Amino acid sequence: MTAPAREGQTFEGTSAWSRWASFVKLPHTVFALPFALVGVVLASRLPVGEGAGMRAPLSVAMVGWVVLAFTAARWVAMAVNRIVDREYDARNPRTAMREIPRGAIGVGAAWGTVVVAAALFFLAAAMLNPLCLALSPIALGWVSFYSFTKRFTRFAHLVLGLGLAIAPVGGYLAVTGAWSEPWWMLIALTVGVMSWSAGFDILYALPDIAFDRSQGLHSIPAALGVPRAIVVSRALHGVTVSALALTVWVTGLGVAAWVGVAVVAALLAYEHSLVSSDDLSKLDAAFFTMNGVISMAFLASVLIDRWLA
């Protein structure tokens, strides 16, 4: 009997590094971490008008605590997902070689890392400011809650998207210790990241339609089928571009940031050109490569604008 193929974006080898990096899909960090740093950069600016310019100084220590908080929260989310889904993963040929199902990592050890990562997250939040610390249990609870939603709602993709959208909001609050002015700027950024994340998660779920239906798991692809799920993904990514454009406009960013929005739009269009209801063979490239480039490209554009201001 042929062994199941190894899942994409994992590491070869049997070392502890390879096992744990694959366990939390370390390469996927490039998805939302750049958007957390976008929040940090945006917090250092005021909108166009009276008082426009620098809002708060940035320090290496502050950025370091933001990165630690994001990394720790992401570890908790991924580890909880792997633990609670381990029986489903073992039955799914695509995920059967994940670390817990194949016995490379024990459930107890996995829970141990959740405890350590949660402690580091709370520490980082406390080192940033009181508001971040007060909100940290809510943030950690939400990203952990996602793993259970596929059992009862097709809209789990949006729950995941909102979990990733916490990153830029957290980055912003880490610098300011207060909500944005105008208040809807952070809402626009949240909608942009949430719709982007949910859109690519729908694409990622396309190969699992038959399995999800057989196990009673819920997703938009399982509910609607491939063609209509792709349409929903495209619509969400249209919202992404509009929301990011609104964010750039209200924060008074310059040409570089607008170029970033255009690049995001072009990359999303290219991503969708790789996926069709008749051909899912390029889905791995569409999901991983393009979305990693999208978040890093938008961060780069915002940083360039910050330097030129």
C-alpha positions, 0 to 999 in steps of 0.5 A: 500500500502506498503511503500518503504523500507529504502535505505541502509547505512542510519540511523534510527530515526527522529532526525536532526542528523539522517536526515542529516547524511542519507541525505549525506550518512555519512558512505560513507565517508570511501570510499575516505577520506582514499585516501585523507590521502594517498595523504598526507602521500605520499607527505611526502616522496621523491622517491627512490634515491638521497634525498630519505626520508622525503619531508615535515613535517606533522602537526595535523592542516594540516591533520585537514584542509585536512579532513575538505576540503574533508568533506565539498566538499563531502557534497556539492557533495552529497547535490547537487546530492540529490537536482537535482535528487529529482524528479527521486528519488521520482519515483524510489522505491529504493530511494523514502524514501530519505530525500527530496522526503519524505519531511524530508528535504526541498530543501531550507535547503539543498541549505543552507547547500551547501552554508555553506559547500562550504564556509568551503571548500574554507576556508580550501583550503585557510588555506592549501596553495595558490595552493589549494585555486586557484584550489578549485573552479575547484574541487568543480565545478567538484564534483557538475557537476557529478550529471548532467552527467547521463542525457547525458552520460553513462560514468557518473561513470568515472566522479564520479570516477575522482571526488573522485580521486581529494581527494588524489591529493588534499591531496598531494598538501596540503602538498607540494603546488606543483605537484609530481615528477615524474609528472606521480606519481599523475596521476597513483594514480588518475587513481587508485582511479578513476577506483576503484570508477567507478568500484564500481559505475557500480555495484551500478547502476545494480539494477536501469537498468530498472528505468534508461532506463524508465526515459532516464537516462544513465549508463553503466549497462543501455547501456550494460546490467548486464553481460557486465557491470560486465565485465567492472567493473572487468576490471576497478578494474584490472586497479585499482590494476595496478595503485596502484602498479605503485604508490607504485613502483614510490614512493619507498614505502616498503613491507607494501605498497606492502602488501596493494596492494595485500590486495586491489587486494584480496578484489576486487576479493572477492567483485566481487565473491559476484556479478553475473548477476544471483544474485545481492542479496549481492550487498549492502555488496559488494558495501559498506563493501568491498569498505570501507575496501579497502580504509582503508586497503590501507591507513593503509599499507601506514601509516605502511610503513611511520612509518617504514621508 
